[in-house]
Amino acid sequence: MYEVLIVACLITSPADCKTFEVPLYHYETLHQCSVMAQLNAVEWASHEPDWRIRRFICAPMGSAI
């Protein structure tokens, strides 16, 4: 299974960055995750206005960037 990992930094403190696992979205294949990752990142950003996304990737569940 794959999940979307987002690296985001605080807008008010750009050096303060964190990796977030996007909840509720888990994909069986890397292809499925790759197709949906951008939409998941946009949805996540709409709920986290204090953070700016630096990058996002699909990774096996439980892995870290």
ABEGO torsion letter per residue (X at the ends): XBBBBBBBBBAABAABBBBBBBBGBBBABAAAAAAAAAAAAAAAAAABAABBBABBBBBBBGBBX
